[in-house]
Amino acid sequence: MSAEFIGFLRRVLAPDALLTEPEQLAPYECDALSAYRQLPLAVALPSTAEQIAEVMQLCKAFQIAVVARGHGTGLSGGALPLKGALLLSLARLNKILSIDPLARTATVQPGVRNLAISEAVAGHGLYYAPDPSSQIACSIGGNVAENSGGIHCLKYGLTVHNILALRVITMDGDILAIGSHALDAPGYDLLALMTGSEGMLGVIVEVTVRLLPKPERAQVMLAAFDSVEQAGIAVGEIIAAGIIPAGLEMMDKLAIHAAEQYVHAGYPMHAAAILLVEIDGVNEEVSHGIRVVHDVVKACGATEIHTATDSEQRARLWAGRKAAFPAMGRISPDYYCMDGTIPRKQLPTVLQRIAELSAEYGLRVANVFHAGDGNLHPLILYDANVPDELHKTEQLGGKILQACIDAGGTITGEHGVGIEKIDQMCAQFATPELEIFHALKSAFDPQGLLNPGKAVPSLYRCAELGAMHVHGGKLAHPELPRF
């Protein structure tokens, strides 16, 4: 059957748009969560929405599962291939279709890089606000699938707050128009449902994004502290003072050292933690905000306070934060990036709990995260060559996510669930809620062919995990579906 299916695909796709040899498939064996790898049956690289629709129809006819993939920068295993499934790459749909500077919108294909949108509209004095650290490489289609955020999400929101409309191809090959260029659209809010759906409901082939005018001025301040707890308290005090920064980020000592060695951003190496606080808006607003933040962080025990005086200094301070993940290669062979979100007031408590768990498991944890909205990114440092260390890392990650749930938070803020956090979904949601998720999945994909085994666990899996917890047993990482 596989050979017949591949034969039909060759009729739809160009010769260089279908990869089937093992050496061709190897670059697609994982996304940025490289701890888990698997080769797909084949990789399709269509260049039009019409080709995608035909591919989807073939997959349905042959009962072949489909895993959609953008640029592979995801951190939760959402684009991990499945054995016997087709990996559908959207990288060749990379055109900016239209820009409307008066309406402040742009319509783009899913393979367009996040940063390329802002670059394309800069001449109009506009930009696209969500800015994941991987924005130089990540695709807008992947951003929608994972509901990505970024440094400036505190003030300007996640992807869901910055898109207006989508075109989506279903498992049947039908094209759906979702959302509206107007302020509201009739019917259910399928735009919000599709955003963050991790490729489980449809394949995104077009995105209309909202553009914002560039602020008159933006200024960033660095505040250094002798303890992570002091920095966490300062985060809450800044918001309590009535200031909503464009960006409010925290890095601890491990993250500071790695980023400084990598980028030379000018971070104080003696600090236990730093806050990066950016204020933007009209000139008077920024001046007022910087004064207030200066007074707040000083009152909270900041040992050093530096304010960027020009765009070059501002860019350098942010460069260290944006490079924090790849910089971990300076201090560890491997890292495992978590993505929990907690109420801001719980920051000191949860950070202390992470430190305790780090000591308990004997694994270092570097903390670098969107402090303003409580979106934590603990980076667990480990060595995959050490027997059982990955398993220990997974256990520690699960405990950190449980700490987020216990603090009134959630297991993901912007990276998605994928396979990485699928077991924690059983702790986050009760059976009736999971049943609703499965019903929604079935409404779009009744045969379960779109990215199966990701994001939403089976009720059987949750029952199995519950039994393991009661009896103190062990359970391996979930076995992914095979087709």
Secondary structure, DSSP 8 states (H G I E B T S, - for coil): -HHHHHHHHHHHS-GGGEE-SHHHHGGGS--S-TTS----SEEE--SSHHHHHHHHHHHHHHT--EEEESSS--SSSTT---TT-EEEE-TT---EEEEETTTTEEEE-TTSBHHHHHHHHGGGTEE-----TTTTT-BHHHHHHHT---TTHHHH--GGGSEEEEEEE-TTS-EEEEE-SSS--SSS-HHHHHTT-TTSS-EEEEEEEE-EE--SEEEEEEEEES-HHHHHHHHHHHHHTT---SEEEEEEHHHHHHHHHHH-----TT-SEEEEEEEEESHHHHHHHHHHHHHHHHHTT-SEEEE--SHHHHHHHHHHHHTHHHHGGGT-SEEEE--EE--GGGHHHHHHHHHHHHHHHT--EEEEEBGGGTEE-EEEEE-TTSTTHHHHHHHHHHHHHHHHHHTT-BS-SSS--TTTTTTHHHHHS-HHHHHHHHHHHHHH-TT--BSTTSSS--HHHHHHHHHHHHHT----S------
